[in-house]
Amino acid sequence: MPSVRSASLAARAGTATRALAFWAAVALPVPALGLIAVGADLWVVFALLACNAVALVVGHDYRSRPRPNRDH
């Protein structure tokens, strides 16, 4: 049976992974546009956009602050 501490550690690791993926999904289009502007090989741009898509999927559920309780 996993301890409460290891469950808490796993939850924090999952939150950190989602946060990193969310912010990567926000930032990755910028270098992709730069690569297109300088005429980089298309496979490099597509690889970066594929990483962006993965980051979107992993980070889609990230919230920097908890939602307020709306059960009045």
Rosetta constraint file for C-alpha pairs under 8 A:
AtomPair CA 2 CA 6 HARMONIC 6.38 0.50
AtomPair CA 2 CA 7 HARMONIC 6.70 0.50
AtomPair CA 3 CA 7 HARMONIC 6.34 0.50
AtomPair CA 4 CA 8 HARMONIC 6.08 0.50
AtomPair CA 5 CA 9 HARMONIC 6.12 0.50
AtomPair CA 6 CA 10 HARMONIC 6.09 0.50
AtomPair CA 7 CA 11 HARMONIC 6.17 0.50
AtomPair CA 8 CA 12 HARMONIC 6.21 0.50
AtomPair CA 9 CA 13 HARMONIC 6.13 0.50
AtomPair CA 10 CA 14 HARMONIC 6.16 0.50
AtomPair CA 11 CA 15 HARMONIC 6.23 0.50
AtomPair CA 12 CA 16 HARMONIC 6.08 0.50
AtomPair CA 13 CA 17 HARMONIC 6.09 0.50
AtomPair CA 14 CA 18 HARMONIC 6.18 0.50
AtomPair CA 15 CA 19 HARMONIC 6.10 0.50
AtomPair CA 15 CA 62 HARMONIC 7.25 0.50
AtomPair CA 16 CA 20 HARMONIC 6.09 0.50
AtomPair CA 17 CA 21 HARMONIC 6.10 0.50
AtomPair CA 17 CA 58 HARMONIC 7.94 0.50
AtomPair CA 17 CA 59 HARMONIC 7.60 0.50
AtomPair CA 18 CA 22 HARMONIC 5.96 0.50
AtomPair CA 18 CA 58 HARMONIC 5.96 0.50
AtomPair CA 18 CA 59 HARMONIC 4.37 0.50
AtomPair CA 18 CA 60 HARMONIC 7.53 0.50
AtomPair CA 18 CA 61 HARMONIC 7.13 0.50
AtomPair CA 18 CA 62 HARMONIC 5.49 0.50
AtomPair CA 19 CA 23 HARMONIC 6.26 0.50
AtomPair CA 19 CA 59 HARMONIC 6.27 0.50
AtomPair CA 19 CA 62 HARMONIC 5.79 0.50
AtomPair CA 19 CA 63 HARMONIC 7.76 0.50
AtomPair CA 19 CA 64 HARMONIC 7.71 0.50
AtomPair CA 20 CA 24 HARMONIC 6.03 0.50
AtomPair CA 20 CA 59 HARMONIC 7.33 0.50
AtomPair CA 21 CA 25 HARMONIC 6.06 0.50
AtomPair CA 21 CA 55 HARMONIC 4.61 0.50
AtomPair CA 21 CA 56 HARMONIC 6.85 0.50
AtomPair CA 21 CA 58 HARMONIC 5.99 0.50
AtomPair CA 21 CA 59 HARMONIC 4.64 0.50
AtomPair CA 22 CA 26 HARMONIC 6.42 0.50
AtomPair CA 22 CA 55 HARMONIC 6.28 0.50
AtomPair CA 22 CA 56 HARMONIC 6.40 0.50
AtomPair CA 22 CA 58 HARMONIC 7.37 0.50
AtomPair CA 22 CA 59 HARMONIC 4.13 0.50
AtomPair CA 22 CA 60 HARMONIC 6.45 0.50
AtomPair CA 22 CA 62 HARMONIC 6.55 0.50
AtomPair CA 23 CA 27 HARMONIC 6.16 0.50
AtomPair CA 23 CA 59 HARMONIC 7.86 0.50
AtomPair CA 24 CA 28 HARMONIC 5.73 0.50
AtomPair CA 24 CA 52 HARMONIC 7.12 0.50
AtomPair CA 24 CA 55 HARMONIC 6.29 0.50
AtomPair CA 25 CA 29 HARMONIC 7.47 0.50
AtomPair CA 25 CA 52 HARMONIC 5.18 0.50
AtomPair CA 25 CA 53 HARMONIC 7.37 0.50
AtomPair CA 25 CA 55 HARMONIC 5.12 0.50
AtomPair CA 25 CA 56 HARMONIC 5.38 0.50
AtomPair CA 25 CA 59 HARMONIC 7.54 0.50
AtomPair CA 27 CA 31 HARMONIC 7.76 0.50
AtomPair CA 28 CA 32 HARMONIC 6.47 0.50
AtomPair CA 28 CA 48 HARMONIC 7.19 0.50
AtomPair CA 28 CA 49 HARMONIC 7.54 0.50
AtomPair CA 28 CA 52 HARMONIC 5.98 0.50
AtomPair CA 29 CA 33 HARMONIC 6.18 0.50
AtomPair CA 29 CA 49 HARMONIC 7.29 0.50
AtomPair CA 29 CA 52 HARMONIC 7.34 0.50
AtomPair CA 30 CA 34 HARMONIC 6.40 0.50
AtomPair CA 31 CA 35 HARMONIC 6.06 0.50
AtomPair CA 32 CA 36 HARMONIC 6.28 0.50
AtomPair CA 32 CA 45 HARMONIC 5.77 0.50
AtomPair CA 32 CA 48 HARMONIC 6.51 0.50
AtomPair CA 32 CA 49 HARMONIC 7.09 0.50
AtomPair CA 33 CA 37 HARMONIC 6.12 0.50
AtomPair CA 34 CA 38 HARMONIC 6.31 0.50
AtomPair CA 35 CA 39 HARMONIC 6.19 0.50
AtomPair CA 35 CA 40 HARMONIC 5.23 0.50
AtomPair CA 35 CA 45 HARMONIC 6.60 0.50
AtomPair CA 36 CA 40 HARMONIC 5.94 0.50
AtomPair CA 36 CA 42 HARMONIC 7.85 0.50
AtomPair CA 36 CA 45 HARMONIC 7.00 0.50
AtomPair CA 40 CA 44 HARMONIC 6.96 0.50
AtomPair CA 40 CA 45 HARMONIC 7.27 0.50
AtomPair CA 41 CA 45 HARMONIC 6.85 0.50
AtomPair CA 42 CA 46 HARMONIC 6.06 0.50
AtomPair CA 43 CA 47 HARMONIC 5.96 0.50
AtomPair CA 44 CA 48 HARMONIC 6.23 0.50
AtomPair CA 45 CA 49 HARMONIC 6.17 0.50
AtomPair CA 46 CA 50 HARMONIC 6.01 0.50
AtomPair CA 47 CA 51 HARMONIC 6.29 0.50
AtomPair CA 48 CA 52 HARMONIC 6.22 0.50
AtomPair CA 49 CA 53 HARMONIC 6.19 0.50
AtomPair CA 50 CA 54 HARMONIC 6.34 0.50
AtomPair CA 51 CA 55 HARMONIC 6.14 0.50
AtomPair CA 52 CA 56 HARMONIC 6.14 0.50
AtomPair CA 53 CA 57 HARMONIC 6.38 0.50
AtomPair CA 54 CA 58 HARMONIC 6.20 0.50
AtomPair CA 55 CA 59 HARMONIC 5.72 0.50
AtomPair CA 55 CA 60 HARMONIC 8.00 0.50
AtomPair CA 56 CA 60 HARMONIC 5.54 0.50
